[in-house]
Amino acid sequence: LDIVLLVENILSDNNLTSLQQRKIQDELDKLRQIPEGTIVRVHERYGRDRDCQPNEVELVFDNASFCIDENETNLELNNNQLTGEIPVEIGNLTNLTTLDLSNNQLTGEIPSWIGNLMNLERLKLHYNQLTGEIPPEIGNLTNLYLLWSNDNQLTGPIPTTIGNMISLERLSVMRNQLTGPVPPEIGSLNFCSGCLKLYNNNLCCLPQEI
C-alpha cells in the first residue's frame, strides 16, 4: 500500500517516542493485511476501535468495533470486511434513516429488532452471508423506501407484512434461497419501474397484482 510507505517515511523524519512509533506501526501492520484493491470506507465521524463516550453507542463486530453517536441518522459501514452478526446495539440508534452494512462478510439472521428502527428510509444488507428468514417485523418500517438484501443466503418466504411498508419503492431480494408464493400484499406497493427484483430464488405463484 503506497499510503503505508508514505506514513513510514514521515515517521522516520519525526522525533516520536518508541511507544508512539510502536502504536503507529501496529496500525500500519493492520493496513498491510488488507488485500490490494479493497475499498475500505469508514466515515470520519465514526470512532473505530477506541473507548466510547457516554453519548455514544458501541457496535462490536468480530473484527472491529465502532463508537456511534446515539443521535446518528446515517450509519454507513459498507465495504469494510466486517465479520460476525449484526450488533444488537444498532437497535438503540432509533434516529437512523440510513443503515448500510452491505459488502461485508456478516453472518447470522436479520434481527427482529430491525422493526424498531421506525425512521429508516434506506436499508442495505446486500452482499453478505446472512441466513434465516426475513423477519415479519420488517413490516413496521413504514418509512422505508429502499430495501436491498440480495446476494445473501436468506431462506423461507417473503413475509406478508411487507404489504404494510407503504413507502417501499425499491426491493431487491434476488440471489437468495427464498421459497414459497410471492405474497399478494406486495402488489399493493408502488414500485418504480424495474425496482422489484425477486429472481434467482425458489419463489412461486407470482400474484396477478404485480
N, C-alpha and C positions, 0 to 999 in steps of 0.2 A: 504494500500500500504506500503510495507516494506521500500521503499525509503523515504516515508513521516516520518516514525518513526525514521529512521536514521538521517535525517536532523534535526528533533526536538531535538534529543539527542545532536547533535553537537552544536545547538544553545544554549542549556542550559549551555554549558561549555565555552561560549564566552561572552565578555563584549560588547554587542551590545546595542545601544540606543533603547528606547521604540519605536521610529518611525521606525527604521530599523527592529526590531522584528515584528512589525505590518505588514509592507510591505511583509516580507517573509512569515508570517503566512497567509496573503491573498492568496499568490501564492500556499501555501500548501493546502488551502481550495479548490482551483480550482482542484488540483490533486485528492483530495478525491472524487470529483464528477464524475471522470472518472470510468466507470464500470470496475470491476475486469476482467482481461484478455484482455482488449482492448490494441491494439498496437498503440501507438501514435508516428508518425515519423515526425519530423521537422528537416531538415538538419541544422547543427550548423551554417552554413553561412547565414541562413535566420533570420532576426531580427523580432521577434514576439511581437506585442503589445507594440511598442515603437515609438518615433518620428523618422521619416525617414530623411536621409541625402540628400543633393542636387543631388547626383548621384544615388539615389535610387528611385524606383517606389513603391508606396504604394498600396497594394492589400487589399481591405476591403471586408471581408465576414460578414455575420450576427453575427457570434460569435467569430471572430478573425480578426486580421489584420497582414500583413507581410510587411517588407521592403526588396525589392529585388533589387540587383544591376542592373542598366539599361543595362549592358552588359552580364547579366546572360545567360548561354546556357542551363542549366538543371534546370527545375523547378519541383520539386517532393514534392507535398503536399498531397500525398495519405495517407489514414488511419489516418485522423485527425478529423473525425466527423464534418467537416466543413458544414455549412448550408448557404442558400441563393443562389443567382445566381452567375454564373462565372463572376468575376470582369472584367469590360471593360478595365481596365488598363493593363491587360495581353497583350492586343493588341499592347502596346508600347514596349514590350520586343521582338523586331524583330530578335534578335540573337538566340532565343531559338531553340534548336534542339530536346529537350525532354520536353513535357508537360504532367505531370502525376497528375491528380486530382481524381483518382479512389478511390473507397471505402470510400466515404464521404456521405453526405446527401444533395447534391447540387440539386437545382430545377431550373425551367426556361428552356430556349431553348439553344441549341448550337448556339452561336452567329455567325453572318455572318462575323464579322471581323476576325474570325479564319483563313480565307483565306489570310489574310495579313501576317501571320507568315510563310513566304516563305522558311525559313530554317528548318522548322520542319521535323524531321525524325521519331519521335515516339509521338503518341497522344493517351493517355489513359484516357478515361472518363467513364469506366465501373463501375458498381455497385454504381449508384447514383439514383436520381429521376428526371432525365432530361426529358422534354416533347417537343412537337413540332416536326417539320421536320428537317431532316439533311439538312443544308443549301447548295445550289449549289456551293457557293464559296469555299467549301472544295476541289473542283476540282483544285484549284490553287496550292495546296500543292504537287508539282511535285517531291519533295524530300522525301516525306513521304513513309516509307516502312511498318509501323505498325499503324493500326487504330483499337482500341478496344473501342466500345461504347455499348457493350452488357449489358443486365440486367439494362435497364432504362425503360422509358415509351414513347419512340420515336414513332411517327406516320408518315403517309404519305409514299411516295415512296422513294426508293433509287435514288438519283439524277443521271441523265445520265452523268453529268460532272465527275463522278467517273472514267470514261474512260480516263480522262486527267492525272490521277495520275500514271504516267508511272513507278514509283519506288515501287508501292504498292505490297507487298508480303504477308501481313497478315491482314486480315479483319475479324472482329467479330462484328456482329450486332444482334446476336441471343438474344432471350428472350426480344423482344420489341413488338410493335404493328404496325410494318411496313406493308404497303399494296401495292397492285399493282404489275405489272410484274417486274421481275428482269431485269434491263436494259441489252441489249445485249453487250453494251460497256464494261461491266465487264469481258466479255470473252476475251478481248484483253490484259488483265493483266496477269502477270506471278506469280500466287500464288504458294507458296510452298505446298507440299503435306499435306492435312488436315488443311490448314490455311485459308480457306474460310468458314465462319460459318454464315449461314443465317437462321437456323431453329428456330422454335417456334416464328414465325411471321405469318402474313396473306398474304404472298407473293405468287405470282403465276407465271406461264408461264416461267419456267426455260429455258433460251435460249440454243440452241444447242452448242453455242460457249464454254460453261462451261463443 
